[in-house]
Amino acid sequence: MNGKVTVFGAGNVGGAVTRRLIERKVCKKVVLVDRMPDKAAGIALDILEASPVDLLEPVCLSGEDLEQTRDSDIVIITAGATRKEGMSRDDLLRVNADIVRECVSSAAKYSPYAFYIVVSNPLNVMCHVAMRAGQIPRTRITGMAGILDASRFQYFLSKELGVSVENIQAMVLGEHGEDMVPVPRYSTVAGIPVTELLPRERLDALIARTRDGGAEIIRLMRTSAFYAPASAVIQMVAAVVMDKKKILPCAAYLTGEYGLRDVFVGMPVKLGANGVEDVLELELTDEEGQALLGSAQKIKAQLALLGEAC
């Protein structure tokens, strides 16, 4: 790997991702691309002007000329319209599909072997749109979904139980949206399932808040979250760049796992230098399995609306 990462979209998420990539030193160069070149240039310049204070190498540049993105190891797609209060992820479907197709088609010309991380919403559908637009193999594309959802669940559990977030592991499957499937049986505190630590009604309340996590942020600050999504993306980038073989909940294209095919669904995935190296299959109860199936069916219905259904 040459250490180059390209970020499409200079909005709040794209800017936060770019900044975190440099802070964490997980790449040698970041190229920030946006439909509004001056905006990307301004964010890049703002980050660069902070480098003498932060003692970070100035490795960010605006990619107004897409030639600058050539041979990127990783391409991150954050571009798209943002959710407003009262707006569902589904409302973003068609407008963001066009934006994602444009970004991936451009990226694929210059970086045909890149690994793609999709952040644009509706996340699961946009992964499928991106894969088709760039003719990307399933092992080289994933979506930032379950990491953010699991992180929210972990935080809510830590506050409920009064324990460090470092002690908590959470598992969230399915759609990145209202039909996500948090799995308490596989969510633990120092190895102890949370089902043994909290009554069902409290768990249900925390699960409901997790599902509403993005909308709660929008209600409070009138725009979508960006700090937590950026942190989730950085964890994925580090897993690939450093070949960590890390198990993370991400949107993966399924070809029979869990009885599901031709759809991107949030799953525990092994991420390493070869991209999506494995999809782990958990033992699910009938209730969990039905919830996961319902989540996948909703994603397929969205694909059908776009004419992207397989």
N, C-alpha and C positions, 0 to 999 in steps of 0.2 A: 504494500500500500504506500501511496505517495503522501498521504496525510491531508488531502484536500477534501473539504466538505462544502457543498453548495446548498444554500437555503433559499427556497423560492417563497417570497412573501415577506415584505418588510413591515408588517403590522406588529401588534403587541407581542404575539407569540414568536414571530420570526426574529424580531429584535432581541427578545429575551433569550431565545435559543442561541443566536449569534454571540451574544455577550457571554453566556454560560460556557459555550464551546471554548472560548478564549480563556476564561477564568480557570476552567478545569484542565486546560492544556491537553485536550484529547485529540487535537489535530494541529497540523502545521499551518494551514491556511483556510480561511473561511471566505466564501464568495456569496454576497447577498444580492439577490435579484428581485426586482419588482416591476410591475407594469408602469409604475411611476419612478423612473430612474433617479430623479432628484431626491425622492424620499429615501431610497436605498442608499444613495450617496451620502445623504445627511446623517443617517443612522450610523453608517460605517465611519464617517468622519468624527462623529460624537464619541464613538468607542475608541478610535485612534487617539483622539486628543486626551483621553483619560489614561492612556498607556504610561506616560511618564510618572503619573501619580501612583498608579496601581502596580508599576514595575512589571508590566506584562508586555511581551513582544507584540508589536503592531502587525498583526497578521490578517486583518480584515480588509476587504476591499469591495467596492460596489461593482456588480457584474453587468453594467450597461451593455458591454460587448460580451455576448455569450461565449465567445472564444475563451474568455477567462475561466469558464467553468470546465473546460476540457479535462478529461481524465479524472474527474472527481471520484473518490472512493465511495462517498455517501452523498445522496441527494435527499434533502428533507423538504417535503411539500407542506407548507403552512398557509399558502395563498388561498384566499376565498373571502366571501362576505362573512361578516361576523353575526352571531346571534344577538338579537335585541330582546328586551323583556317581552314576554308573551309569545315569543317565536320559538317553535320547536326546531330540532335538527332537521326534520323532514322538510320544513319550509325552505331550507337552503339547497335542496336537492339539485334542481336543474341548473341554477346559476353557478353553483360551485363545480358541478360536473364539467361545464364548459371551461372554467378556469383551470381545473386540474388537468384536463386533456391538453390544454395549451402548454402548461408548464412541463408536463412529462414529455410531450412530443419534442419540445425544445431541448430538454435535458438529455434525452436519449440520443440525439444527434451527436452530442459532444462527449457523452460519458456512457457508452453502450454497455459497460460492465459494472456500473455502479450498483450499490445496494440502496434501495429506496425505503424511506420512512415517511408514511403519510400521516398528517395531523389534521388536514382539512375535514370539515364535517359536511354531511353525515359520514363519519369515519369509515365504517365498514363498506359502504357503497363506494366511497371515493377510492378505497384501495382497489376495488374491482375495476373502476374506471381507469385508474392509473396503470394497472397491469395490462389492460387491453391497449391503451394508448401507446405505451412504450414497448409492447410485446415482451414483457419482463417475466422471466421464469419465476415460479412460485417461491423458490428459495431465496430470491433476491428482492423481495418486497414484503413489508409488514406494516401494520398500523399501530400508532401509539394510542392504545385504548385502555387495556386492563391495568397497566402500571398506574395511570392516573386514578382510575376508579378504585383500585386496591389501596393506593396511598390515602385517598380520602377515607376509605373504610378503616384503615389502620389508625388514622388520626382520631376519628370518632370513637373507635374502640379504646384508644389510649386515654382519652378524656373521660370516658365512661368508667373505666376500670382504675384510673389513677395510676397508670404504669407508664414507663418510658415507651415511646414509639419504637425504640430499638428492639424491644422485646416482642414486638407483634409482627406476624406475617399474615397477610390476607390474600384470599383468592377470589377473583371476580372473572366470570366467563361471559360469553355471549356478545350482544350488541353493546357498543359504546353509546348509551342512551337510556331511555326510560325502561327498556326491556333488558337491561343488563341482569346478570345472574350472579349475585354475591353468594358464595358457598361457605357458610359458617363452619361446616364440618372440617373444611380444609384451612380454616383461619385459626391461628393459634397465638397464645401468649406463652412465651418460653416453652413451646412444645405442647402446651395444654390447649385442646380445642376450646374455642370461646363458647361453644354450646354447653360446656361444663361450668362456665363461670358466670353466665348471664341467663336470666329467664327469657323465654321465647318472646314475650311482649317487648322487652327492651331491645333484643336483637332485631326484631321486626322494625322497630322505630329507627334503629341505626341503619338498617338496610334501606329503608325508605329515604332517609336523609342522604345516603350515598347515591341512590338513583337520582335524587334531586340536586346533587352537588353542584353541577354546572349552572343550573337555573338559579340556585341560591346565590351564587356569586354574581350572576347577572342582575338579580333583584337588588343586590347591595351596591354594586358599583357601575351598573348600567352598561356593562360590556363583558365579554367573555373572559374567563380566567386565562392567565398567561404565565405566571410564575411557576405554578405546579406543573402545567403541561411542558414547559421548557425543561424542568428538572427531569421529568419522565423521559423526554427525548434524549437528554444527555446520558442517562443510564443506558439507553439502547445503543447509542453511538459508542460509548466506552466498551460495551460488551462485544461489539463487532471489531472495533479498531484494536482492542487489546486481546482479542480471541479468548474471552473469558469463559465461553461455554455456559453462560449464565441462564438459569431458568427464570423467565419473566412472562407475565401475562400480556400477550400481544395479539393483535388481529392477524390470523394466518389463513391462507387459502387451503381449504379442506378438500381432500380427495377420497373421502370414505371414513375418516376419523369420526367417532361418535355417531356413525351412520349418516353423516352430512357430506354433501358434495357441492362443488362449484360455488362456494360462498366463503367470504372472509368472516370468520367468527373469532371472538376473543378466546384464547386458549393458553395454557402454559407451554411456552416455546423455549427451545434451547437456541440462544443467539451466540454466534461466534464468527470467526473470520470468513466462514463460508455462508454466512447469512442465517437463514432459518434452517438449522441443522436437524431439528427434530420437533415433533409435536407430541406432547405427552398426553396420554389418555387416562383420565381419572375414573375411578369407579363412582358412578352417580346413582342416587336413589331415583325411583320412578318420578318423583316430584321434581327433582333437579333436572332429570333428563327431559321431561316435558317442558320445563321452563326454557331449557336450552334450545329445544326444537322450536318453540314458539318464537324465540329471539331470532333464530335463523330464518324462519318463515317470514318474519317482518322484513328482514334484510332483503330476501329474495323478492318480496312484493315491491320494495323500493327499486330494485334493479329492473323489474318488469316495467315500472313507470318510465324508466329511462331508456327502455329497449335494450338493456344490457343483460337481460336474463339469459342463462345458458340453456 
